[in-house]
Amino acid sequence: MQNELVQIVQRLNAMRNDATGPFQVRNFDLYGVNVVTVTYDQVDDVYGLFENGSRQRFVFDDLNALAVEIYECIAAFKLAF
């Protein structure tokens, strides 16, 4: 669990540090299926989360809370298999 959370946090930090543009998008996939899509708006310093299964959208300003939510979405997806 801890290693997976560390990897998620590293990916989210990479989005924040990416200087290629003010808007970043990353997909978090499992078994070749997109579980969640995360966006980062550098201007407003907020992350967006789109859960592909439930089709819900959330906004986070706390990287750690977002990382836990991503982890929980992936863990729930794993249970479906």
C-alpha positions as CSV (number, residue, x, y, z in Angstrom):
1,M,0.0,0.0,0.0
2,Q,2.6,2.5,1.0
3,N,4.7,2.0,-2.2
4,E,1.6,2.5,-4.3
5,L,0.7,5.7,-2.5
6,V,4.3,7.0,-2.9
7,Q,4.1,6.3,-6.7
8,I,0.8,8.2,-6.9
9,V,2.2,11.2,-5.0
10,Q,5.2,11.2,-7.3
11,R,3.0,11.3,-10.4
12,L,0.9,14.1,-8.9
13,N,4.1,16.1,-8.0
14,A,5.3,15.6,-11.6
15,M,2.1,17.2,-12.8
16,R,2.6,20.2,-10.6
17,N,6.3,20.6,-11.7
18,D,5.6,20.1,-15.4
19,A,6.4,23.3,-17.2
20,T,5.1,22.3,-20.7
21,G,1.8,24.1,-20.1
22,P,-0.6,25.4,-17.5
23,F,-2.9,22.3,-17.7
24,Q,-1.8,18.8,-17.1
25,V,-3.7,15.5,-17.6
26,R,-2.7,12.0,-16.3
27,N,-4.6,8.7,-16.5
28,F,-4.3,6.1,-13.8
29,D,-4.9,2.8,-15.4
30,L,-5.1,-0.8,-14.2
31,Y,-5.1,-3.9,-16.3
32,G,-5.2,-1.7,-19.4
33,V,-8.4,0.1,-18.2
34,N,-8.5,3.8,-17.3
35,V,-9.7,3.9,-13.7
36,V,-9.4,7.7,-13.0
37,T,-8.2,10.7,-14.9
38,V,-6.6,13.5,-13.1
39,T,-6.1,17.1,-14.3
40,Y,-4.0,19.8,-12.8
41,D,-4.6,23.5,-13.3
42,Q,-1.4,25.3,-12.5
43,V,-3.0,28.8,-12.6
44,D,-5.6,27.9,-9.9
45,D,-3.4,25.3,-8.2
46,V,-6.2,22.7,-8.1
47,Y,-6.5,19.1,-9.2
48,G,-9.6,17.6,-10.8
49,L,-10.5,13.9,-10.5
50,F,-12.8,12.1,-12.9
51,E,-13.8,8.6,-11.8
52,N,-14.5,6.7,-15.0
53,G,-16.6,4.0,-13.4
54,S,-19.1,6.3,-11.5
55,R,-18.6,9.2,-14.0
56,Q,-18.2,11.5,-11.0
57,R,-16.0,14.6,-10.9
58,F,-14.2,16.1,-7.8
59,V,-11.9,19.0,-7.2
60,F,-9.0,18.8,-4.7
61,D,-6.6,21.4,-3.5
62,D,-4.8,18.9,-1.2
63,L,-2.4,16.6,-2.9
64,N,-2.4,14.0,-0.1
65,A,-6.2,13.8,0.0
66,L,-6.2,13.3,-3.8
67,A,-3.6,10.6,-3.6
68,V,-5.7,8.7,-1.1
69,E,-8.8,9.0,-3.3
70,I,-6.9,7.7,-6.3
71,Y,-5.6,4.8,-4.3
72,E,-9.1,3.9,-3.0
73,C,-10.5,4.1,-6.6
74,I,-7.8,1.7,-7.8
75,A,-8.3,-0.6,-4.8
76,A,-12.0,-0.8,-5.5
77,F,-11.4,-1.5,-9.1
78,K,-9.0,-4.4,-8.2
79,L,-11.8,-5.9,-6.1
80,A,-14.0,-6.1,-9.2
81,F,-11.6,-8.7,-10.7
